[in-house]
């Protein structure tokens, strides 16, 4: 399976439809997986996904557990 950063580049620059992708990441405070639409990611920096909510939120890439395209798992840790 390809590294997560490669998948992110493929989605962003490879002619994919970003709205087809949903990331699932582990929230340690809530102790559950949360959903993150790819279109909500403003950028990927080193080891973080950056999301704009009330303020910029940094999600460590190592917390991403799964990526789905139209409901089908295409990447899993």
Secondary structure as GFF3:
##gff-version 3
##sequence-region A 1 77
A	DSSP	alpha_helix	4	13	.	.	.	ID=ss1
A	DSSP	three_ten_helix	18	20	.	.	.	ID=ss2
A	DSSP	beta_strand	21	27	.	.	.	ID=ss3
A	DSSP	beta_strand	32	37	.	.	.	ID=ss4
A	DSSP	three_ten_helix	38	40	.	.	.	ID=ss5
A	DSSP	beta_strand	41	45	.	.	.	ID=ss6
A	DSSP	beta_strand	48	52	.	.	.	ID=ss7
A	DSSP	beta_strand	56	60	.	.	.	ID=ss8
A	DSSP	three_ten_helix	61	63	.	.	.	ID=ss9
A	DSSP	beta_strand	64	69	.	.	.	ID=ss10
A	DSSP	beta_strand	72	76	.	.	.	ID=ss11
###
